[in-house]
Amino acid sequence: MFQIPVVALDIGYFSVKGASRREKNDTIKAFQFPSQCSHVTAVHKTSIGMAALSGANVTVNGAEYFVGQDVVLQTSARQTRAITENYADSPEYKALFLGGLYYFLRDYANELRGKTEVEIRRLVAGLPMNTLATHEAKVRELFEGTHVVPSPFGEGNFKVHIKSVNVIPQPQGAMVSTGARQKTMNLDRFFDQNMLVLDMGGGTFDWFLVNKRKILHNRSGAYQKGVLTCVNMVCDRIKAGIKDDPLVVERVDEAIREGYEEITLGGKKYRMDDYLPIADAVLTECLNSMRNAVLSLESIDLIIFTGGGGKRLHHVAQKLMPDLAGIMTLDTDPVFSNVRGFYVLGEASNG
């Protein structure tokens, strides 16, 4: 049986991210696909001259789902992402988990030829701050054990045995990843700081306060709004009904996160300056919720902005809290920082 020492998986409301292995150049290989599932009702064959879809058909409770990087090309307009606190209990969550395992196998395809079973020694996963206490045990129970996963070679299945699972707060990964990339400060000094991680995800905004490696649970938390709220509100302002089109949502999301000057929909150009204030109002609401929970920010040495919406949140925070701009830092790898941090923690645990 082939053994994979460590993998990391972050199943968010907007996307699923995984870290599968450390490359020869010491970078951690990562992947991402949307947190959407398409019900499979028929077999779709690839036409001559057209590319095959990236993803896999997985089965949960007798129902078959397509999950993967090209799921938006298979998803009907009405199949939207669910943003609920019982997300980890849903069959869609299990389908996305199996999709993550499929991409792990794909990243090890060269080593897996001729094999049908894999053991993952340790999987590190994350949960939002508002569901960590209630869902940690459920997620561990769901992930540990044996799972049937489609082969990355196109035919048949693999048995994937997961030996051990750690479930941690999503923002902790970004803190670890940022520390691992430090070049100007000793690593021990870095982790001895009082740090606040602000993680703007698709469905939730999480904040994670740490004092010298100790979590301040009562002052950490989450707010049930994220980048998807911003996207939906901007879509509603542009034109009623377009938020039901996953390809439009993808385009508007990218424009908000990256700060594009304009966006083209239906052949018409829309200046983002007319719509970004709508998104910024949501982000301001999120930041104010965090400030009410954390109470005082005066003892904090470093504020790390991460997550898919981290760049825009950093922009808004600098205007809202200009006196703290000097201790604010934007994660250089905001999309994959969490999951790469999970992977680093998994390596340390296996060592």
C-alpha positions in Angstrom: 0.0 0.0 0.0 1.4 3.4 -1.0 1.7 5.8 2.0 1.2 9.6 1.8 2.7 11.2 5.0 0.7 14.4 5.2 -2.1 16.2 3.4 -4.1 19.3 4.3 -7.7 20.1 3.4 -9.8 23.3 3.9 -13.5 22.9 2.8 -14.8 26.5 2.8 -18.1 27.9 1.8 -16.7 29.3 -1.4 -13.9 26.9 -2.3 -12.1 23.8 -1.3 -8.3 24.0 -1.0 -5.8 21.3 -0.5 -2.1 20.9 0.0 -0.7 17.5 -1.1 3.1 17.4 -1.0 6.3 19.3 -0.7 8.0 19.8 -4.1 11.7 19.6 -4.8 12.1 23.4 -4.6 10.5 23.2 -1.1 7.2 24.8 -2.1 4.0 23.1 -1.0 1.9 22.0 -3.9 -1.7 23.2 -3.6 -5.0 23.0 -5.5 -8.4 24.7 -5.4 -11.9 24.0 -6.7 -15.3 25.6 -6.1 -17.5 24.5 -3.1 -20.3 23.4 -5.4 -21.7 20.0 -6.3 -23.6 19.1 -9.5 -26.0 16.2 -9.4 -25.1 13.6 -12.0 -28.1 12.5 -14.0 -26.4 11.4 -17.2 -23.0 10.5 -18.6 -21.4 13.3 -20.6 -18.9 12.3 -23.2 -16.1 14.6 -24.5 -16.6 15.8 -28.1 -13.8 15.7 -30.6 -11.7 18.9 -30.3 -13.1 19.7 -26.8 -11.3 19.4 -23.5 -12.4 17.0 -20.7 -13.8 18.5 -17.5 -11.5 18.6 -14.5 -13.2 16.8 -11.6 -14.7 13.5 -10.6 -18.0 11.8 -10.0 -18.4 10.8 -6.3 -21.1 8.9 -4.5 -22.6 9.9 -1.1 -25.6 8.1 0.4 -26.4 6.6 -3.0 -26.5 9.9 -4.8 -23.8 10.8 -7.4 -22.2 14.3 -7.6 -19.7 15.9 -9.9 -17.1 17.9 -8.0 -13.9 19.6 -9.1 -12.4 22.6 -10.8 -14.9 22.7 -13.6 -18.0 22.2 -11.6 -19.4 25.6 -12.5 -19.6 24.3 -16.1 -21.9 21.5 -14.8 -23.8 23.4 -12.2 -27.3 24.7 -13.0 -28.0 28.3 -12.3 -30.1 27.5 -9.2 -27.5 25.3 -7.5 -26.0 27.9 -5.2 -23.6 27.4 -2.3 -25.1 26.7 1.1 -23.8 29.0 3.9 -25.2 27.4 7.1 -23.6 26.5 10.4 -24.5 22.8 9.9 -22.6 22.8 6.6 -20.3 20.0 7.8 -23.3 17.7 8.3 -24.5 17.9 4.7 -24.0 15.3 1.9 -22.5 18.1 -0.2 -19.7 18.5 2.4 -18.9 14.8 2.2 -18.9 15.0 -1.6 -16.5 17.9 -1.5 -14.3 16.0 0.9 -14.2 13.0 -1.6 -13.3 15.5 -4.3 -10.4 16.7 -2.3 -9.1 13.1 -1.9 -9.4 12.7 -5.7 -7.1 15.7 -6.2 -4.6 14.3 -3.7 -4.5 11.1 -5.7 -4.1 13.1 -8.9 -1.0 14.9 -7.4 0.6 11.5 -6.7 -0.5 9.9 -10.0 3.1 9.0 -11.0 3.7 7.0 -7.8 0.2 5.4 -7.9 0.3 3.6 -11.2 -0.5 -0.1 -10.7 -1.9 0.5 -7.2 -5.4 0.6 -5.9 -5.0 1.5 -2.2 -3.4 4.5 -0.4 -2.9 5.3 3.2 -2.8 8.9 4.4 -1.0 9.0 7.7 -2.2 12.4 8.7 -4.8 14.8 7.4 -5.0 18.3 8.8 -8.3 20.1 8.2 -9.8 23.5 9.3 -13.1 24.8 10.4 -14.4 28.4 10.9 -14.2 29.8 14.4 -18.0 29.7 14.8 -18.3 25.9 14.1 -15.0 24.6 15.5 -16.4 23.6 18.9 -19.6 22.0 17.6 -18.2 20.2 14.5 -14.6 19.3 15.3 -15.5 15.7 16.4 -18.0 15.3 13.6 -15.4 16.2 10.9 -12.8 14.0 12.5 -15.2 11.1 12.5 -16.2 11.8 8.9 -12.6 12.0 7.6 -11.0 9.1 9.5 -11.3 5.6 8.1 -11.6 4.2 4.6 -13.1 5.9 1.6 -13.8 4.9 -2.0 -12.4 7.6 -4.4 -12.4 7.6 -8.2 -9.1 6.7 -9.8 -7.1 9.6 -11.2 -6.5 7.4 -14.2 -10.1 7.5 -15.4 -11.3 4.0 -14.6 -12.1 2.2 -11.4 -11.7 3.3 -7.8 -9.0 3.7 -5.1 -9.4 2.8 -1.4 -8.1 5.7 0.6 -7.3 4.9 4.3 -7.0 8.0 6.5 -5.2 7.0 9.7 -5.2 10.3 11.7 -7.0 13.6 11.5 -6.4 17.0 13.2 -9.0 19.7 13.0 -7.9 23.3 13.8 -9.2 26.9 13.4 -8.9 28.0 9.8 -7.0 31.2 10.5 -4.3 29.3 12.5 -3.0 28.0 9.2 -2.3 31.6 7.9 -0.4 32.5 11.0 1.8 29.4 10.7 2.3 29.9 7.0 3.3 33.6 7.5 5.7 32.6 10.3 7.3 29.9 8.1 8.0 32.5 5.4 9.7 35.0 7.8 13.1 36.1 6.7 13.6 39.2 8.8 12.7 37.8 12.2 13.7 34.7 14.3 10.8 32.2 14.2 10.5 32.0 18.0 10.3 35.8 18.2 7.6 35.8 15.5 5.4 33.4 17.4 6.0 35.2 20.7 4.1 38.2 19.4 0.5 39.1 20.2 -1.1 38.5 16.8 -4.5 38.9 15.3 -5.4 37.0 12.1 -8.3 38.4 10.0 -9.5 35.7 7.6 -12.1 37.0 5.0 -13.5 33.8 3.4 -16.3 33.2 1.1 -19.0 32.6 3.7 -17.6 33.7 7.0 -15.2 36.3 8.4 -13.0 34.8 11.1 -10.7 36.5 13.6 -8.1 34.6 15.6 -6.3 36.3 18.5 -3.1 34.7 19.9 -0.8 35.9 22.7 2.6 34.1 22.7 1.2 30.9 21.1 -1.8 30.9 23.3 -5.3 31.2 21.8 -7.6 33.8 23.3 -10.8 31.9 22.7 -13.2 34.4 24.2 -11.9 37.2 22.0 -11.6 35.1 18.8 -14.7 34.4 16.7 -16.5 34.6 13.4 -19.2 36.7 11.6 -21.6 35.0 9.3 -20.8 37.2 6.3 -18.0 36.9 3.7 -17.0 37.7 0.2 -20.1 35.9 -1.2 -22.3 38.5 0.6 -20.4 41.2 -1.2 -20.7 39.4 -4.5 -24.4 38.9 -4.2 -25.1 42.5 -3.2 -23.0 43.8 -6.1 -24.8 41.4 -8.5 -28.2 42.6 -7.3 -27.2 46.2 -7.9 -25.9 45.5 -11.4 -28.9 43.4 -12.6 -31.6 41.4 -10.8 -31.1 37.6 -11.1 -27.5 37.5 -12.4 -26.3 36.2 -9.0 -27.9 32.8 -9.9 -25.3 32.3 -12.7 -22.2 30.7 -11.2 -20.0 32.0 -14.0 -21.2 35.6 -13.3 -20.5 35.1 -9.6 -17.0 33.9 -10.4 -16.3 37.0 -12.5 -17.7 39.5 -10.0 -15.9 37.8 -7.1 -12.5 38.1 -8.9 -13.2 41.8 -9.7 -13.9 42.6 -6.1 -11.0 40.6 -4.7 -8.4 41.9 -7.2 -9.7 45.4 -7.4 -10.4 45.5 -11.1 -11.4 48.9 -12.6 -14.2 47.4 -14.6 -16.0 44.2 -15.4 -17.8 43.0 -18.6 -21.1 41.3 -18.4 -23.4 40.6 -21.4 -21.1 42.7 -23.5 -21.5 45.7 -21.3 -18.7 47.3 -19.2 -19.4 48.3 -15.6 -17.0 50.5 -13.6 -16.3 48.8 -10.3 -15.9 52.2 -8.6 -19.7 52.4 -8.8 -20.1 49.0 -6.9 -17.1 48.6 -4.6 -18.7 50.9 -1.9 -21.4 48.2 -1.6 -18.8 45.5 -0.9 -16.8 47.9 1.4 -19.9 48.5 3.5 -20.2 44.7 4.2 -16.4 44.5 5.0 -16.8 47.5 7.4 -19.6 45.7 9.1 -17.4 42.6 9.5 -14.5 44.6 10.9 -16.8 46.4 13.4 -18.1 43.0 14.6 -14.6 41.9 15.2 -13.7 45.1 17.1 -16.7 44.6 19.4 -15.5 41.1 20.2 -11.8 41.7 20.6 -12.5 45.0 22.6 -9.0 46.5 22.6 -6.5 46.3 19.8 -3.8 48.3 21.6 -1.8 45.3 22.8 -1.6 43.7 19.3 1.8 43.6 17.7 0.8 42.3 14.2 -2.5 42.1 12.3 -2.4 39.5 9.4 -5.0 39.9 6.6 -5.7 36.6 4.7 -8.3 34.7 2.9 -9.8 35.2 -0.6 -11.1 38.7 0.4 -8.0 39.6 2.4 -6.7 42.1 -0.1 -9.9 44.2 -0.1 -10.4 43.8 3.6 -6.9 45.2 4.2 -7.7 48.2 2.0 -10.9 48.9 4.0 -9.2 48.4 7.4 -6.5 50.9 6.6 -9.1 53.5 6.1 -11.2 52.5 9.1 -8.3 52.1 11.5 -5.5 54.3 10.1 -3.7 54.5 13.5 -3.1 50.7 13.3 -1.9 50.7 9.6 1.7 50.3 10.7 1.1 46.8 12.3 -1.1 45.6 9.4 0.3 43.1 6.9 -1.3 41.6 3.8 -0.6 37.9 3.5 1.5 37.2 0.3 -0.4 34.0 -0.3 -3.9 34.8 0.9 -5.8 32.1 -1.0 -3.6 29.1 0.0 -2.0 30.4 3.2 -4.4 28.5 5.5 -4.0 25.2 3.9 -0.3 25.4 3.4 -0.1 26.3 7.1 -2.1 23.2 7.9 0.4 21.2 5.9 3.3 22.6 7.9 1.6 21.7 11.2 1.0 18.2 9.8 4.7 17.8 9.0 5.6 18.9 12.5 3.2 16.4 14.0 4.5 13.5 11.9 8.1 14.4 12.6 
